[in-house]
């Protein structure tokens, strides 16, 4: 599980420099002191899904997950 967790974190880090909504989301993730960085990949994804649904940015989360799935097929 640790390997997929690291893969997810690396993926998010790869988006930080994007000048686009996914880059904004990635930067927000790393600024969020409550983001469960040390938890499982599923815990991180669940947290992001919840936070983006209440924050009105769930469309960007869905886009992030679509991109992540493309590299993990």
Backbone torsions as a table, in degrees:
resi	resn	phi	psi	omega
1	UNK	NA	-34.7	-178.6
2	UNK	-59.0	-39.3	-179.8
3	UNK	-61.6	-44.2	178.9
4	UNK	-68.8	-33.7	176.9
5	UNK	-60.8	-47.6	179.4
6	UNK	-64.0	-36.3	178.9
7	UNK	-63.6	-41.2	179.1
8	UNK	-65.0	-44.2	178.5
9	UNK	-62.8	-44.0	177.9
10	UNK	-60.8	-40.3	178.2
11	UNK	-61.2	-47.6	179.5
12	UNK	-61.5	-42.9	178.5
13	UNK	-60.0	-33.1	-179.2
14	UNK	-68.0	-16.6	-178.3
15	UNK	-94.6	-13.8	-171.6
16	UNK	-55.4	-36.8	-176.2
17	UNK	-85.6	-2.9	178.7
18	UNK	-67.9	135.9	174.4
19	UNK	-94.9	70.5	-174.9
20	UNK	-160.5	168.6	-179.9
21	UNK	-55.1	-35.9	178.0
22	UNK	-66.2	-35.0	175.1
23	UNK	-66.2	-40.7	176.6
24	UNK	-60.6	-44.7	179.4
25	UNK	-62.8	-43.7	179.4
26	UNK	-60.8	-44.1	178.5
27	UNK	-63.9	-40.1	177.5
28	UNK	-61.8	-39.3	179.5
29	UNK	-59.7	-46.1	-177.3
30	UNK	-75.2	-16.4	175.0
31	UNK	-87.8	-15.5	-176.3
32	UNK	-77.5	108.2	-177.4
33	UNK	-68.0	-16.0	179.6
34	UNK	-95.1	-2.9	-179.8
35	UNK	-61.5	129.6	-174.4
36	UNK	-78.5	62.5	-175.9
37	UNK	-55.0	-34.2	-176.8
38	UNK	-92.0	2.3	-179.0
39	UNK	-90.4	-176.9	179.5
40	UNK	-71.1	162.2	176.8
41	UNK	-56.7	-43.5	-179.8
42	UNK	-62.5	-38.4	176.4
43	UNK	-63.2	-42.0	178.9
44	UNK	-63.7	-44.4	-179.3
45	UNK	-64.8	-42.8	178.1
46	UNK	-61.7	-42.8	178.5
47	UNK	-60.9	-47.1	-179.7
48	UNK	-64.1	-40.2	178.5
49	UNK	-60.7	-45.7	179.0
50	UNK	-63.7	-50.8	-176.5
51	UNK	-62.4	-40.5	-178.8
52	UNK	-74.7	-28.0	178.1
53	UNK	-70.1	-37.2	178.7
54	UNK	-82.2	-19.2	-179.4
55	UNK	-94.5	-2.4	178.1
56	UNK	78.8	15.7	-179.0
57	UNK	-118.6	25.4	-176.8
58	UNK	-63.9	-28.2	176.3
59	UNK	-59.9	-39.4	179.4
60	UNK	-71.2	-35.1	174.7
61	UNK	-62.2	-44.7	178.9
62	UNK	-61.1	-39.7	177.0
63	UNK	-64.6	-42.9	177.6
64	UNK	-58.3	-45.5	-179.1
65	UNK	-67.5	-37.4	176.6
66	UNK	-60.6	-43.8	179.3
67	UNK	-66.4	-40.6	178.9
68	UNK	-63.9	-41.3	178.8
69	UNK	-63.1	-34.5	179.6
70	UNK	-60.5	-36.6	-178.2
71	UNK	-88.4	-6.4	-178.1
72	UNK	-114.7	23.4	179.1
73	UNK	-79.7	NA	NA
